Amino acid sequence: MQANTIEIQNLTISNFKGSSYDITDLIVETNIFEDIFSNTLSASFVVVDSSGVLANLPVVGQELIQMTFKTPFTRLSVVKLLVYKLENVSQINSHTTTYILHTLSSESIDNILKPFSKYYNGTSSQIVQTCFNDFFKTDKKLNIEPSRFSTEIIVPYWTPFYLFNWLAARSISIQGSQPSFVFYETMKDGFNFKSIESMLKTQSQTKW
């Protein structure tokens, strides 16, 4: 997705105490990163803060950023991100501070906090669907491509994403011949468990 197709409507930051600030007008640069080899989105926001958010919130990490946006493909949508790093803090004058907020999708933190042990059987795609429903309470879609062959697995205290990646490395598309699945997130579609083969095929068909 091209960066200029994303129109940010509103962006707020809040802490665990419930304090919240609208920082939409303080953002001077937004960078959103999608990667089929990364399980979740990441984003960074360059802030020119003349409202004292850094001191008054304060920003120390794990603050929630809620971004409302729309694209040519969607109506208004909301993405929740968690701050994991504050970088390049610079005092411009007595009233203004600049800094960069580095964030990850909130599901990345949920994943880290939910290692588990459990028995599953079925195709890889069926197991991913079941596990995702068990551990993630999110409005984001999970788009799954059917995989071949059934399997059985006892998860030995793994996180959900570790299981998804483990299955992806061993999953074959119904029309494929080699393992090529990946688990990743996009702004447009939410989470995906798909084969690279099918994505290349779809891209080729769209191009021609």
N, C-alpha and C positions, 0 to 999 in steps of 0.2 A: 504494500500500500504506500502510495506517495505521501510524504509528509504534508504537502499542501492540500490533501483531500480531507484532513482531519481538522474540524473546527471546534475548538474548545469553548464551551459555553460558560463553565463555572469550575473553579478549583478551590477547595477548602482544605485546611489542615487542622487536625484536632488531636488532643492527647487523651490519655486514659482517664483523666479527671473530667473530661467532657468539655474542656475549654476549646473553642473553635474560632478560626479566623478565615475570612474569605481573602485569598491571596491572588485572585485572578488578575487583578491589575498590577500586581507586583512582579509577575513573571515576564522576563524579557527574552527567554529562550527555553524551548522545550525540545527534548530529545527522547524519542520513544524507540526502543529496540525490540525487534522481533527476529527470532532465529529458530529454525526448525530443529537445531541441535541444543536448544535451551528450553527447559520445561515451562518457564513462565516469562512474561513480559518483564522488561526493566525500563526505567525512565529516569531522566535527570532534568531538573528544573533550575535555571539560573534566576535568582531572586535579587531584586533591588528593593531592599526593605527599609522603607521610611516610616513604617507603622509600629515598629518595635516588636514584631512577631517573635523574632529570635530570642529576645529577652523576656517577653511577657508570657509566652506559651509555657515554658521555654522549649526550644527544639533540642532534644538530647538523643534522639533515636527511637524508633518504633512508633512514631506519630503516624496517624492515618491520614492519607491524602485521598480525597474523593474528587475524581475528575469526571465532569459531565461533558459529553462531546457528541458530535454527530459526524457522519461521513456520507458520501453518495450512496452507500450501501445500506445504511441503517438510519433509524430514527434516533432520537436522543437516547444515549446509553450512558451507563455509569461504570467506571473502573475504579476499584479500590486498591490503593498502593500503600506500602509501608516504608517509611524512611529507615534506611539502614546505615547511612553515612552522611555527615555534614562536612563539606569540603570548601576550601578557598575562602574562608571568612575574612572579609576585608572591611575596615572602617573607612568609609569615604569622607564623612564629616560627622559632626556630633549627632546628627539626626538620621543618617543613612548608612546601612550596612549591606554589603553584597555577599552572597554565598551560593553554593550549589547544593541542592537536595538530591541525593541518590536514592532511588526507590525500587522496590520489587512488588510484584503482585502479592496480595495478602495471602493467597493460597500457598505461596512458597513458605511462609511462616507456619501456617496450619500444617503443612507437610512435615516440617522439621519436628513439630511437637507431637506427631502421631505415629511413632513406630509401633508395630503390632506383630502378632503371630496369629496365623489363621490358615485353615485349609481351604483351597479353591480347586474346582475342576471345571472343565469346559474349554472352549477356544480362548486364545489370548484376548481377543476382542471382548468376549463375554466376561472374562475375569476383570479386565480393566473397567468395564461398565459397572459391574457389581461393586468393586472396590471403591471406585469414584463416588458412587451413590452412598456407600457406607460412611465415608470419611470427610466428604466435602459438601457443606451446605452452602451452595452458591447459585446465583442466578445465571451464571455463565453456561453456555451450551457445551456439551461434550460430543464432538463429531467423530464417529468411529467407523472405520472401514472393516468389513468382515475379514477374518483371517482363517487360514486352513488349519486343520488338525486340532484335536482336543488334547488337553494335557492335565496333569494333576500336580499341584504344588503345595507344600506346607511352607508358608512364609515365615522365615526365622528371625522375627523381630526387625523387619525392614520398615522404612518409611514407604508410603504409597507410591511416591515418585520413583523410588528405587525399584520397586516391583514393576512399575510401568516400563521403565527403561530396560530392566532385565527381560521382560516379556518381548519388548520391541526388538531387541537384538536377536530373538529366536523365532520371530513370527514371519510367516510367509503369506503374501496376498493370495486370494483365491485364484487369481489369474497369473500369479508370479511364480518364480522358481527359486529365488534367493531371499534370505531375510533382509528386509529393507525398511521396517517400520520405524517411526519416530513419534515421540510424544512431545507436543509443543503447544504454545498459546499464541493467538493473534488478536489484534484489536477487533477485527471484523468478525471472526468466527468463534472466539472463545478457545476452548481446549480441543486438541485434535490427536487422534491415534490413527495414523495413516501411513501407507507405504510410499516411499519415494518413487517407486515405479508408477503408481497410480497418479501421483502428482505430476510427474513428467508427461504422462499420457494425456492428462487433462489439459496441461499447458500447451502441448502440441496441437490438440484438437481446437483449443481456443484460438491459437495463433493462425491456423489455416482455415 
